[in-house]
């Protein structure tokens, strides 16, 4: 609690400097693009970041389009996590629940401390590179992964992530997200 008070005071003292970084979570390790034991936790961490960051967006954003986008991400990434876990079990793995790495945790903390005026910008600035990294991960594993059930799951995630990138890009540019209603 004392740390949060200190952070809040520093943010007030130094303006929006704490939210100007817009740190996206780091990309997954290279071996996650081909090896199931690295892919499963990387895919899970990516989904968990999207779910957690979007739950914060539902709490903090005042923009109906951003809130709709966040709701979609929670729904879709919950499903892709379940599909990845099911495929991992089919491949003979018993993966632990997804967890955030320190970089993703820092991004979540950045969202939690973003001012209301900066929140949507920070959230969207994190979402685009996070989804681009997820797209690279899923496309690479779908093409080169070592476990067939996970390659199939990764391939199914690709169009979902592409939809999210397109929607986030439209939101960031100020466009409406009418095309999202069917997602």
C-alpha positions in Angstrom: 0.0 0.0 0.0 2.9 2.3 0.9 4.4 1.6 -2.5 1.2 2.4 -4.4 0.9 5.7 -2.5 4.5 6.5 -3.4 3.9 5.7 -7.1 0.7 7.8 -7.1 2.5 10.7 -5.5 5.4 10.4 -8.0 2.9 10.3 -10.9 1.2 13.4 -9.7 4.5 15.1 -9.1 6.0 14.2 -12.5 2.9 14.3 -14.7 2.3 11.4 -17.0 5.9 10.3 -17.2 5.0 7.0 -15.6 2.5 6.2 -18.3 4.4 7.5 -21.3 6.5 4.3 -21.7 3.6 2.1 -22.8 5.6 -1.0 -22.3 4.3 -4.0 -24.2 5.1 -7.3 -22.7 8.3 -8.9 -24.1 8.1 -11.3 -27.0 8.2 -15.0 -26.3 11.6 -16.8 -26.4 12.7 -18.1 -29.9 12.3 -21.7 -28.9 8.6 -21.2 -28.3 8.2 -21.0 -32.1 9.1 -24.7 -32.5 9.2 -26.5 -29.2 6.0 -27.5 -27.4 7.5 -27.2 -23.9 8.3 -23.5 -24.6 5.2 -22.8 -26.9 2.6 -23.8 -24.3 3.7 -21.4 -21.5 4.4 -18.6 -24.0 0.9 -18.9 -25.6 -0.6 -19.1 -22.1 1.3 -16.1 -20.9 0.3 -14.1 -24.0 -3.4 -15.0 -23.5 -3.2 -14.2 -19.7 -1.7 -10.8 -20.5 -4.6 -10.1 -22.9 -7.2 -11.2 -20.4 -5.7 -9.4 -17.4 -5.0 -6.2 -19.3 -8.5 -6.2 -20.8 -10.1 -6.8 -17.3 -8.3 -3.6 -16.3 -9.7 -1.9 -19.4 -13.2 -2.8 -18.4 -12.7 -1.2 -15.1 -10.8 1.9 -16.2 -11.8 2.8 -19.8 -14.7 5.3 -20.3 -14.7 4.6 -24.1 -17.5 2.2 -25.1 -15.5 0.9 -28.1 -12.4 0.2 -26.0 -14.6 -1.6 -23.5 -16.2 -3.7 -26.3 -12.7 -4.5 -27.6 -11.6 -5.6 -24.1 -14.7 -7.8 -23.6 -13.9 -9.5 -27.0 -10.3 -10.1 -26.0 -11.3 -11.7 -22.7 -13.8 -14.0 -24.4 -11.4 -14.9 -27.3 -8.3 -15.4 -25.2 -10.1 -17.5 -22.7 -11.1 -19.8 -25.5 -7.6 -19.9 -27.1 -6.1 -20.7 -23.7 -8.5 -23.6 -23.3 -7.8 -24.8 -26.8 -4.0 -24.7 -26.2 -4.3 -26.6 -22.9 -6.5 -29.2 -24.5 -4.0 -29.6 -27.4 -1.1 -29.8 -24.9 -2.9 -32.6 -23.1 -3.5 -34.4 -26.4 0.2 -34.1 -27.1 0.9 -35.8 -23.8 1.8 -32.7 -21.8 0.4 -31.7 -18.4 1.1 -27.9 -18.4 0.7 -25.7 -15.4 -1.8 -22.8 -15.6 -0.6 -19.8 -17.5 1.5 -17.3 -15.7 2.8 -13.8 -16.5 6.6 -13.2 -16.7 8.1 -10.1 -15.1 7.9 -8.0 -18.3 4.1 -8.7 -18.7 3.6 -8.0 -15.0 5.3 -4.6 -15.5 3.0 -3.9 -18.4 0.0 -4.8 -16.3 1.3 -2.5 -13.5 1.7 0.3 -16.0 -2.0 -0.1 -17.0 -3.1 -0.1 -13.4 -1.3 3.2 -12.7 -2.3 4.9 -15.9 -4.3 8.1 -15.4 -7.9 8.0 -16.7 -6.9 10.5 -19.4 -4.0 8.3 -20.7 -5.5 4.8 -20.1 -6.9 4.1 -23.5 -3.8 5.3 -25.3 -1.5 3.2 -23.0 -3.8 0.1 -23.3 -3.9 0.2 -27.1 -0.2 1.0 -27.4 0.4 -2.2 -25.5 -2.1 -4.3 -27.3 -0.8 -3.9 -30.9 2.8 -5.1 -30.3 1.6 -7.8 -27.8 -0.7 -9.2 -30.5 1.9 -8.9 -33.2 4.2 -11.0 -31.0 1.4 -13.5 -30.4 0.7 -13.6 -34.2 4.4 -14.4 -34.9 4.4 -17.1 -32.2 1.3 -18.8 -33.4 2.2 -18.6 -37.1 5.7 -19.9 -36.5 4.5 -22.7 -34.3 1.7 -23.7 -36.7 4.4 -24.0 -39.4 7.3 -25.4 -37.5 6.1 -26.8 -34.2 7.1 -30.2 -32.9 3.6 -31.4 -31.8 0.7 -31.8 -34.3 -2.2 -31.1 -31.9 -0.5 -27.8 -30.9 0.3 -26.9 -34.5 -3.5 -27.2 -35.2 -4.3 -25.1 -32.1 -1.8 -22.5 -33.1 -3.1 -22.4 -36.7 -6.7 -21.8 -35.3 -5.4 -18.9 -33.2 -3.9 -17.0 -36.1 -7.1 -15.5 -37.6 -8.3 -14.6 -34.1 -5.1 -12.7 -33.4 -5.3 -11.0 -36.8 -8.8 -9.8 -36.0 -7.5 -8.3 -32.7 -4.7 -6.5 -34.5 -7.1 -5.0 -37.0 -9.5 -3.9 -34.3 -6.8 -2.4 -32.1 -5.3 -0.6 -35.0 -8.7 0.9 -35.9 -9.3 1.9 -32.3 -5.9 3.5 -32.1 -6.5 5.5 -35.2 -9.8 6.7 -33.8 -12.0 4.7 -36.1 -15.2 2.9 -34.9 -15.2 -0.8 -34.4 -18.5 -1.7 -36.0 -16.9 -4.7 -37.7 -16.2 -6.2 -34.3 -19.9 -7.0 -33.6 -19.7 -10.3 -35.4 -16.5 -11.5 -33.5 
